[in-house]
Amino acid sequence: MLVEFVTELFAFCVFIMRTVATLTGLTYKEINAIVFLIVGPALVLLFFCLWRLEKRKSEKISRQRKV
């Protein structure tokens, strides 16, 4: 059951990437590179930075409550 779900999800993602490639005039490989080499790592960095900001806010609030 899980294997079927993953297979269908993969096929759907490939379909979307091929559709985007057709609409933009880029190749499937170029879309794949943009998604996995640029967008993916950029999102990881963004969420890491947001996490650090929230952690600092939380620590600042904790220090203020102790006083």
PDB file with one MODEL, atoms N, CA, C and O in Angstrom:
MODEL        1
ATOM      1  N   MET A   1       0.819  -1.187   0.000  1.00  0.00           N
ATOM      2  CA  MET A   1       0.000   0.000   0.000  1.00  0.00           C
ATOM      3  C   MET A   1       0.870   1.262   0.000  1.00  0.00           C
ATOM      4  O   MET A   1       0.624   2.178  -0.784  1.00  0.00           O
ATOM      5  N   LEU A   2       1.876   1.318   0.863  1.00  0.00           N
ATOM      6  CA  LEU A   2       2.761   2.474   0.912  1.00  0.00           C
ATOM      7  C   LEU A   2       3.570   2.600  -0.378  1.00  0.00           C
ATOM      8  O   LEU A   2       3.793   3.707  -0.869  1.00  0.00           O
ATOM      9  N   VAL A   3       4.007   1.470  -0.923  1.00  0.00           N
ATOM     10  CA  VAL A   3       4.788   1.491  -2.163  1.00  0.00           C
ATOM     11  C   VAL A   3       3.944   2.068  -3.295  1.00  0.00           C
ATOM     12  O   VAL A   3       4.440   2.841  -4.115  1.00  0.00           O
ATOM     13  N   GLU A   4       2.681   1.691  -3.336  1.00  0.00           N
ATOM     14  CA  GLU A   4       1.790   2.216  -4.371  1.00  0.00           C
ATOM     15  C   GLU A   4       1.611   3.730  -4.220  1.00  0.00           C
ATOM     16  O   GLU A   4       1.622   4.466  -5.206  1.00  0.00           O
ATOM     17  N   PHE A   5       1.449   4.179  -2.989  1.00  0.00           N
ATOM     18  CA  PHE A   5       1.296   5.609  -2.736  1.00  0.00           C
ATOM     19  C   PHE A   5       2.528   6.376  -3.191  1.00  0.00           C
ATOM     20  O   PHE A   5       2.408   7.396  -3.869  1.00  0.00           O
ATOM     21  N   VAL A   6       3.705   5.899  -2.827  1.00  0.00           N
ATOM     22  CA  VAL A   6       4.956   6.571  -3.200  1.00  0.00           C
ATOM     23  C   VAL A   6       5.122   6.573  -4.715  1.00  0.00           C
ATOM     24  O   VAL A   6       5.559   7.568  -5.292  1.00  0.00           O
ATOM     25  N   THR A   7       4.776   5.467  -5.357  1.00  0.00           N
ATOM     26  CA  THR A   7       4.875   5.390  -6.815  1.00  0.00           C
ATOM     27  C   THR A   7       3.944   6.387  -7.480  1.00  0.00           C
ATOM     28  O   THR A   7       4.340   7.067  -8.427  1.00  0.00           O
ATOM     29  N   GLU A   8       2.711   6.484  -6.998  1.00  0.00           N
ATOM     30  CA  GLU A   8       1.753   7.447  -7.547  1.00  0.00           C
ATOM     31  C   GLU A   8       2.191   8.890  -7.290  1.00  0.00           C
ATOM     32  O   GLU A   8       2.064   9.747  -8.164  1.00  0.00           O
ATOM     33  N   LEU A   9       2.701   9.148  -6.105  1.00  0.00           N
ATOM     34  CA  LEU A   9       3.189  10.487  -5.776  1.00  0.00           C
ATOM     35  C   LEU A   9       4.350  10.873  -6.681  1.00  0.00           C
ATOM     36  O   LEU A   9       4.409  11.997  -7.178  1.00  0.00           O
ATOM     37  N   PHE A  10       5.266   9.947  -6.892  1.00  0.00           N
ATOM     38  CA  PHE A  10       6.405  10.190  -7.781  1.00  0.00           C
ATOM     39  C   PHE A  10       5.922  10.487  -9.197  1.00  0.00           C
ATOM     40  O   PHE A  10       6.388  11.436  -9.828  1.00  0.00           O
ATOM     41  N   ALA A  11       4.996   9.685  -9.693  1.00  0.00           N
ATOM     42  CA  ALA A  11       4.473   9.887 -11.044  1.00  0.00           C
ATOM     43  C   ALA A  11       3.786  11.247 -11.161  1.00  0.00           C
ATOM     44  O   ALA A  11       3.924  11.928 -12.177  1.00  0.00           O
ATOM     45  N   PHE A  12       3.055  11.638 -10.132  1.00  0.00           N
ATOM     46  CA  PHE A  12       2.389  12.941 -10.128  1.00  0.00           C
ATOM     47  C   PHE A  12       3.410  14.076 -10.151  1.00  0.00           C
ATOM     48  O   PHE A  12       3.242  15.044 -10.893  1.00  0.00           O
ATOM     49  N   CYS A  13       4.455  13.967  -9.353  1.00  0.00           N
ATOM     50  CA  CYS A  13       5.502  14.997  -9.316  1.00  0.00           C
ATOM     51  C   CYS A  13       6.224  15.109 -10.652  1.00  0.00           C
ATOM     52  O   CYS A  13       6.533  16.211 -11.105  1.00  0.00           O
ATOM     53  N   VAL A  14       6.492  13.972 -11.280  1.00  0.00           N
ATOM     54  CA  VAL A  14       7.134  13.982 -12.597  1.00  0.00           C
ATOM     55  C   VAL A  14       6.216  14.655 -13.609  1.00  0.00           C
ATOM     56  O   VAL A  14       6.672  15.436 -14.444  1.00  0.00           O
ATOM     57  N   PHE A  15       4.923  14.353 -13.534  1.00  0.00           N
ATOM     58  CA  PHE A  15       3.955  14.986 -14.428  1.00  0.00           C
ATOM     59  C   PHE A  15       3.972  16.504 -14.260  1.00  0.00           C
ATOM     60  O   PHE A  15       3.984  17.243 -15.244  1.00  0.00           O
ATOM     61  N   ILE A  16       3.971  16.961 -13.012  1.00  0.00           N
ATOM     62  CA  ILE A  16       3.993  18.409 -12.755  1.00  0.00           C
ATOM     63  C   ILE A  16       5.267  19.029 -13.301  1.00  0.00           C
ATOM     64  O   ILE A  16       5.223  20.088 -13.929  1.00  0.00           O
ATOM     65  N   MET A  17       6.399  18.382 -13.070  1.00  0.00           N
ATOM     66  CA  MET A  17       7.673  18.938 -13.546  1.00  0.00           C
ATOM     67  C   MET A  17       7.725  18.975 -15.073  1.00  0.00           C
ATOM     68  O   MET A  17       8.246  19.926 -15.655  1.00  0.00           O
ATOM     69  N   ARG A  18       7.188  17.945 -15.717  1.00  0.00           N
ATOM     70  CA  ARG A  18       7.158  17.944 -17.186  1.00  0.00           C
ATOM     71  C   ARG A  18       6.219  19.030 -17.711  1.00  0.00           C
ATOM     72  O   ARG A  18       6.505  19.668 -18.724  1.00  0.00           O
ATOM     73  N   THR A  19       5.109  19.234 -17.026  1.00  0.00           N
ATOM     74  CA  THR A  19       4.175  20.285 -17.433  1.00  0.00           C
ATOM     75  C   THR A  19       4.819  21.664 -17.281  1.00  0.00           C
ATOM     76  O   THR A  19       4.704  22.509 -18.168  1.00  0.00           O
ATOM     77  N   VAL A  20       5.498  21.884 -16.153  1.00  0.00           N
ATOM     78  CA  VAL A  20       6.188  23.163 -15.944  1.00  0.00           C
ATOM     79  C   VAL A  20       7.274  23.346 -16.998  1.00  0.00           C
ATOM     80  O   VAL A  20       7.464  24.449 -17.509  1.00  0.00           O
ATOM     81  N   ALA A  21       7.975  22.287 -17.320  1.00  0.00           N
ATOM     82  CA  ALA A  21       9.022  22.360 -18.339  1.00  0.00           C
ATOM     83  C   ALA A  21       8.430  22.754 -19.687  1.00  0.00           C
ATOM     84  O   ALA A  21       9.004  23.575 -20.403  1.00  0.00           O
ATOM     85  N   THR A  22       7.292  22.176 -20.033  1.00  0.00           N
ATOM     86  CA  THR A  22       6.643  22.508 -21.302  1.00  0.00           C
ATOM     87  C   THR A  22       6.175  23.959 -21.316  1.00  0.00           C
ATOM     88  O   THR A  22       6.343  24.660 -22.314  1.00  0.00           O
ATOM     89  N   LEU A  23       5.593  24.406 -20.218  1.00  0.00           N
ATOM     90  CA  LEU A  23       5.063  25.768 -20.149  1.00  0.00           C
ATOM     91  C   LEU A  23       6.157  26.830 -20.168  1.00  0.00           C
ATOM     92  O   LEU A  23       5.957  27.919 -20.705  1.00  0.00           O
ATOM     93  N   THR A  24       7.305  26.518 -19.588  1.00  0.00           N
ATOM     94  CA  THR A  24       8.382  27.513 -19.486  1.00  0.00           C
ATOM     95  C   THR A  24       9.402  27.425 -20.610  1.00  0.00           C
ATOM     96  O   THR A  24      10.205  28.340 -20.793  1.00  0.00           O
ATOM     97  N   GLY A  25       9.378  26.338 -21.359  1.00  0.00           N
ATOM     98  CA  GLY A  25      10.365  26.167 -22.414  1.00  0.00           C
ATOM     99  C   GLY A  25      11.680  25.592 -21.919  1.00  0.00           C
ATOM    100  O   GLY A  25      12.641  25.489 -22.681  1.00  0.00           O
ATOM    101  N   LEU A  26      11.726  25.217 -20.651  1.00  0.00           N
ATOM    102  CA  LEU A  26      12.920  24.585 -20.097  1.00  0.00           C
ATOM    103  C   LEU A  26      12.802  23.077 -20.242  1.00  0.00           C
ATOM    104  O   LEU A  26      11.720  22.560 -20.522  1.00  0.00           O
ATOM    105  N   THR A  27      13.898  22.378 -20.054  1.00  0.00           N
ATOM    106  CA  THR A  27      13.841  20.920 -20.106  1.00  0.00           C
ATOM    107  C   THR A  27      13.504  20.365 -18.721  1.00  0.00           C
ATOM    108  O   THR A  27      13.592  21.064 -17.712  1.00  0.00           O
ATOM    109  N   TYR A  28      13.117  19.090 -18.706  1.00  0.00           N
ATOM    110  CA  TYR A  28      12.820  18.409 -17.441  1.00  0.00           C
ATOM    111  C   TYR A  28      14.049  18.432 -16.533  1.00  0.00           C
ATOM    112  O   TYR A  28      13.928  18.644 -15.327  1.00  0.00           O
ATOM    113  N   LYS A  29      15.218  18.217 -17.107  1.00  0.00           N
ATOM    114  CA  LYS A  29      16.458  18.214 -16.315  1.00  0.00           C
ATOM    115  C   LYS A  29      16.731  19.578 -15.702  1.00  0.00           C
ATOM    116  O   LYS A  29      17.186  19.668 -14.562  1.00  0.00           O
ATOM    117  N   GLU A  30      16.456  20.640 -16.452  1.00  0.00           N
ATOM    118  CA  GLU A  30      16.659  21.985 -15.917  1.00  0.00           C
ATOM    119  C   GLU A  30      15.695  22.275 -14.767  1.00  0.00           C
ATOM    120  O   GLU A  30      16.092  22.835 -13.745  1.00  0.00           O
ATOM    121  N   ILE A  31      14.431  21.892 -14.938  1.00  0.00           N
ATOM    122  CA  ILE A  31      13.450  22.070 -13.862  1.00  0.00           C
ATOM    123  C   ILE A  31      13.874  21.264 -12.641  1.00  0.00           C
ATOM    124  O   ILE A  31      13.802  21.755 -11.514  1.00  0.00           O
ATOM    125  N   ASN A  32      14.310  20.048 -12.859  1.00  0.00           N
ATOM    126  CA  ASN A  32      14.765  19.176 -11.770  1.00  0.00           C
ATOM    127  C   ASN A  32      15.937  19.821 -11.024  1.00  0.00           C
ATOM    128  O   ASN A  32      15.969  19.812  -9.794  1.00  0.00           O
ATOM    129  N   ALA A  33      16.881  20.370 -11.752  1.00  0.00           N
ATOM    130  CA  ALA A  33      18.040  21.024 -11.130  1.00  0.00           C
ATOM    131  C   ALA A  33      17.605  22.255 -10.337  1.00  0.00           C
ATOM    132  O   ALA A  33      18.089  22.482  -9.229  1.00  0.00           O
ATOM    133  N   ILE A  34      16.705  23.039 -10.894  1.00  0.00           N
ATOM    134  CA  ILE A  34      16.226  24.233 -10.187  1.00  0.00           C
ATOM    135  C   ILE A  34      15.558  23.837  -8.881  1.00  0.00           C
ATOM    136  O   ILE A  34      15.810  24.440  -7.838  1.00  0.00           O
ATOM    137  N   VAL A  35      14.705  22.820  -8.940  1.00  0.00           N
ATOM    138  CA  VAL A  35      13.961  22.403  -7.744  1.00  0.00           C
ATOM    139  C   VAL A  35      14.895  21.826  -6.688  1.00  0.00           C
ATOM    140  O   VAL A  35      14.821  22.215  -5.523  1.00  0.00           O
ATOM    141  N   PHE A  36      15.770  20.907  -7.077  1.00  0.00           N
ATOM    142  CA  PHE A  36      16.555  20.176  -6.092  1.00  0.00           C
ATOM    143  C   PHE A  36      17.911  20.789  -5.758  1.00  0.00           C
ATOM    144  O   PHE A  36      18.498  20.454  -4.729  1.00  0.00           O
ATOM    145  N   LEU A  37      18.411  21.668  -6.598  1.00  0.00           N
ATOM    146  CA  LEU A  37      19.708  22.290  -6.316  1.00  0.00           C
ATOM    147  C   LEU A  37      19.607  23.740  -5.874  1.00  0.00           C
ATOM    148  O   LEU A  37      20.548  24.282  -5.294  1.00  0.00           O
ATOM    149  N   ILE A  38      18.467  24.370  -6.146  1.00  0.00           N
ATOM    150  CA  ILE A  38      18.310  25.778  -5.763  1.00  0.00           C
ATOM    151  C   ILE A  38      17.171  25.951  -4.765  1.00  0.00           C
ATOM    152  O   ILE A  38      17.391  26.438  -3.656  1.00  0.00           O
ATOM    153  N   VAL A  39      15.963  25.560  -5.144  1.00  0.00           N
ATOM    154  CA  VAL A  39      14.790  25.792  -4.298  1.00  0.00           C
ATOM    155  C   VAL A  39      14.869  24.980  -3.000  1.00  0.00           C
ATOM    156  O   VAL A  39      14.624  25.522  -1.922  1.00  0.00           O
ATOM    157  N   GLY A  40      15.204  23.706  -3.089  1.00  0.00           N
ATOM    158  CA  GLY A  40      15.276  22.855  -1.893  1.00  0.00           C
ATOM    159  C   GLY A  40      16.259  23.378  -0.856  1.00  0.00           C
ATOM    160  O   GLY A  40      15.868  23.615   0.288  1.00  0.00           O
ATOM    161  N   PRO A  41      17.527  23.567  -1.223  1.00  0.00           N
ATOM    162  CA  PRO A  41      18.488  24.104  -0.254  1.00  0.00           C
ATOM    163  C   PRO A  41      18.117  25.509   0.241  1.00  0.00           C
ATOM    164  O   PRO A  41      18.358  25.837   1.402  1.00  0.00           O
ATOM    165  N   ALA A  42      17.537  26.334  -0.630  1.00  0.00           N
ATOM    166  CA  ALA A  42      17.124  27.677  -0.201  1.00  0.00           C
ATOM    167  C   ALA A  42      16.046  27.589   0.873  1.00  0.00           C
ATOM    168  O   ALA A  42      16.069  28.356   1.836  1.00  0.00           O
ATOM    169  N   LEU A  43      15.108  26.669   0.721  1.00  0.00           N
ATOM    170  CA  LEU A  43      14.075  26.489   1.736  1.00  0.00           C
ATOM    171  C   LEU A  43      14.659  25.979   3.049  1.00  0.00           C
ATOM    172  O   LEU A  43      14.244  26.413   4.123  1.00  0.00           O
ATOM    173  N   VAL A  44      15.610  25.068   2.968  1.00  0.00           N
ATOM    174  CA  VAL A  44      16.255  24.566   4.183  1.00  0.00           C
ATOM    175  C   VAL A  44      16.942  25.721   4.915  1.00  0.00           C
ATOM    176  O   VAL A  44      16.801  25.848   6.132  1.00  0.00           O
ATOM    177  N   LEU A  45      17.676  26.555   4.198  1.00  0.00           N
ATOM    178  CA  LEU A  45      18.341  27.704   4.821  1.00  0.00           C
ATOM    179  C   LEU A  45      17.335  28.697   5.394  1.00  0.00           C
ATOM    180  O   LEU A  45      17.534  29.219   6.491  1.00  0.00           O
ATOM    181  N   LEU A  46      16.263  28.958   4.662  1.00  0.00           N
ATOM    182  CA  LEU A  46      15.231  29.864   5.147  1.00  0.00           C
ATOM    183  C   LEU A  46      14.628  29.361   6.450  1.00  0.00           C
ATOM    184  O   LEU A  46      14.517  30.117   7.416  1.00  0.00           O
ATOM    185  N   PHE A  47      14.237  28.088   6.483  1.00  0.00           N
ATOM    186  CA  PHE A  47      13.625  27.546   7.691  1.00  0.00           C
ATOM    187  C   PHE A  47      14.616  27.469   8.849  1.00  0.00           C
ATOM    188  O   PHE A  47      14.218  27.628  10.003  1.00  0.00           O
ATOM    189  N   PHE A  48      15.882  27.231   8.572  1.00  0.00           N
ATOM    190  CA  PHE A  48      16.899  27.242   9.616  1.00  0.00           C
ATOM    191  C   PHE A  48      17.019  28.637  10.222  1.00  0.00           C
ATOM    192  O   PHE A  48      17.065  28.794  11.442  1.00  0.00           O
ATOM    193  N   CYS A  49      17.070  29.652   9.348  1.00  0.00           N
ATOM    194  CA  CYS A  49      17.173  31.035   9.845  1.00  0.00           C
ATOM    195  C   CYS A  49      15.944  31.423  10.651  1.00  0.00           C
ATOM    196  O   CYS A  49      16.068  32.059  11.698  1.00  0.00           O
ATOM    197  N   LEU A  50      14.760  31.050  10.180  1.00  0.00           N
ATOM    198  CA  LEU A  50      13.537  31.346  10.924  1.00  0.00           C
ATOM    199  C   LEU A  50      13.531  30.640  12.270  1.00  0.00           C
ATOM    200  O   LEU A  50      13.103  31.213  13.272  1.00  0.00           O
ATOM    201  N   TRP A  51      14.001  29.405  12.298  1.00  0.00           N
ATOM    202  CA  TRP A  51      14.068  28.648  13.550  1.00  0.00           C
ATOM    203  C   TRP A  51      15.006  29.336  14.542  1.00  0.00           C
ATOM    204  O   TRP A  51      14.688  29.461  15.725  1.00  0.00           O
ATOM    205  N   ARG A  52      16.172  29.783  14.043  1.00  0.00           N
ATOM    206  CA  ARG A  52      17.129  30.470  14.915  1.00  0.00           C
ATOM    207  C   ARG A  52      16.540  31.767  15.472  1.00  0.00           C
ATOM    208  O   ARG A  52      16.725  32.078  16.648  1.00  0.00           O
ATOM    209  N   LEU A  53      15.832  32.524  14.631  1.00  0.00           N
ATOM    210  CA  LEU A  53      15.206  33.761  15.092  1.00  0.00           C
ATOM    211  C   LEU A  53      14.182  33.480  16.190  1.00  0.00           C
ATOM    212  O   LEU A  53      14.146  34.175  17.206  1.00  0.00           O
ATOM    213  N   GLU A  54      13.366  32.478  15.984  1.00  0.00           N
ATOM    214  CA  GLU A  54      12.358  32.136  16.991  1.00  0.00           C
ATOM    215  C   GLU A  54      13.003  31.631  18.277  1.00  0.00           C
ATOM    216  O   GLU A  54      12.519  31.908  19.375  1.00  0.00           O
ATOM    217  N   LYS A  55      14.094  30.891  18.134  1.00  0.00           N
ATOM    218  CA  LYS A  55      14.799  30.398  19.321  1.00  0.00           C
ATOM    219  C   LYS A  55      15.366  31.567  20.120  1.00  0.00           C
ATOM    220  O   LYS A  55      15.296  31.572  21.349  1.00  0.00           O
ATOM    221  N   ARG A  56      15.927  32.553  19.429  1.00  0.00           N
ATOM    222  CA  ARG A  56      16.456  33.740  20.123  1.00  0.00           C
ATOM    223  C   ARG A  56      15.345  34.509  20.823  1.00  0.00           C
ATOM    224  O   ARG A  56      15.514  34.956  21.957  1.00  0.00           O
ATOM    225  N   LYS A  57      14.201  34.664  20.146  1.00  0.00           N
ATOM    226  CA  LYS A  57      13.058  35.346  20.762  1.00  0.00           C
ATOM    227  C   LYS A  57      12.617  34.611  22.023  1.00  0.00           C
ATOM    228  O   LYS A  57      12.352  35.228  23.055  1.00  0.00           O
ATOM    229  N   SER A  58      12.543  33.309  21.926  1.00  0.00           N
ATOM    230  CA  SER A  58      12.114  32.490  23.061  1.00  0.00           C
ATOM    231  C   SER A  58      13.095  32.619  24.228  1.00  0.00           C
ATOM    232  O   SER A  58      12.677  32.743  25.379  1.00  0.00           O
ATOM    233  N   GLU A  59      14.391  32.591  23.934  1.00  0.00           N
ATOM    234  CA  GLU A  59      15.399  32.743  24.987  1.00  0.00           C
ATOM    235  C   GLU A  59      15.323  34.119  25.622  1.00  0.00           C
ATOM    236  O   GLU A  59      15.489  34.254  26.834  1.00  0.00           O
ATOM    237  N   LYS A  60      15.075  35.145  24.813  1.00  0.00           N
ATOM    238  CA  LYS A  60      14.964  36.513  25.341  1.00  0.00           C
ATOM    239  C   LYS A  60      13.765  36.637  26.250  1.00  0.00           C
ATOM    240  O   LYS A  60      13.853  37.268  27.303  1.00  0.00           O
ATOM    241  N   ILE A  61      12.637  36.045  25.866  1.00  0.00           N
ATOM    242  CA  ILE A  61      11.435  36.068  26.693  1.00  0.00           C
ATOM    243  C   ILE A  61      11.668  35.304  27.998  1.00  0.00           C
ATOM    244  O   ILE A  61      11.234  35.739  29.065  1.00  0.00           O
ATOM    245  N   SER A  62      12.353  34.168  27.906  1.00  0.00           N
ATOM    246  CA  SER A  62      12.644  33.381  29.122  1.00  0.00           C
ATOM    247  C   SER A  62      13.509  34.156  30.088  1.00  0.00           C
ATOM    248  O   SER A  62      13.280  34.115  31.297  1.00  0.00           O
ATOM    249  N   ARG A  63      14.514  34.870  29.566  1.00  0.00           N
ATOM    250  CA  ARG A  63      15.385  35.665  30.424  1.00  0.00           C
ATOM    251  C   ARG A  63      14.612  36.811  31.076  1.00  0.00           C
ATOM    252  O   ARG A  63      14.853  37.136  32.238  1.00  0.00           O
ATOM    253  N   GLN A  64      13.699  37.415  30.350  1.00  0.00           N
ATOM    254  CA  GLN A  64      12.910  38.516  30.906  1.00  0.00           C
ATOM    255  C   GLN A  64      11.980  38.036  32.015  1.00  0.00           C
ATOM    256  O   GLN A  64      11.747  38.756  32.987  1.00  0.00           O
ATOM    257  N   ARG A  65      11.457  36.842  31.876  1.00  0.00           N
ATOM    258  CA  ARG A  65      10.549  36.307  32.895  1.00  0.00           C
ATOM    259  C   ARG A  65      11.274  35.984  34.177  1.00  0.00           C
ATOM    260  O   ARG A  65      10.683  36.064  35.254  1.00  0.00           O
ATOM    261  N   LYS A  66      12.545  35.620  34.091  1.00  0.00           N
ATOM    262  CA  LYS A  66      13.322  35.268  35.284  1.00  0.00           C
ATOM    263  C   LYS A  66      13.648  36.478  36.137  1.00  0.00           C
ATOM    264  O   LYS A  66      13.865  36.348  37.341  1.00  0.00           O
ATOM    265  N   VAL A  67      13.686  37.641  35.534  1.00  0.00           N
ATOM    266  CA  VAL A  67      14.043  38.860  36.266  1.00  0.00           C
ATOM    267  C   VAL A  67      12.927  39.382  37.100  1.00  0.00           C
ATOM    268  O   VAL A  67      13.083  40.402  37.771  1.00  0.00           O
TER     269      VAL A  67
ENDMDL
END
